[in-house]
Amino acid sequence: MRKATREKKRERRRAERQAQAERLERLARRAATMSPVEGPLVWRAGWTGWIAALLLCAHIVQYGRLGPPAEPGFLGGLEWLALQAGVPLLWAYFACAAANWSAAVDQHGVRVRTGWTTRSLPWQRIKRIEAGNAGQLLLVVSGRHADEHVVTAPSALPWVHRLAWVPDRAGERADLLTILVHHPHLRPAAGTVRARMAHPWMTWLAGACWAFSVYAAWT
């Protein structure tokens, strides 16, 4: 049984390496006919991300309105904080991640906003870029001790794109970034102005919904 499991894992890794090699070969042929990218690129969350974020904010407000009062005692207060403040705060983060994510591509590398933070990833640190099954971008970068994974929020499930007749751009974005990683001459010119990230409007709205939720549960 263990031998068969190890053999399946080795076969899966071989298939993944083969698929990666074929992808890089395909992108190399595409790069040979491309012109350099003009100006910085900025990708932002689409309408699906904003709808998901607004639904989460509505859920946060409703959760606070239905929240029970805190039980007496120290442990009761801690439990109330965890359930009525901690859980909505986690949902607020997911709302910000869904609506605020953006990626800016310029001569220096890729800057990615995920949730409440922004990561700057120089080209020389990026090892691999792939598209996820939910429309997210997965960037594997070299870290100090091990590889790090930077993942954008899902843009939409593939079946949502098909129903709305909207193309799934995650695969195209991942391919373009892979080309720019391996072909520096195709990156935006050094003289271009650094692209501005998307404004995090959802951070303010999610914060207000969280504050209202905590207040409503407390009173």
Helices and strands as residue ranges (DSSP letters): H 2-31, E 41-44, H 47-65, H 74-80, I 81-86, H 87-100, E 102-105, E 109-114, E 117-122, G 123-125, E 126-131, E 137-142, E 147-151, H 158-163, H 170-182, G 184-186, H 201-218
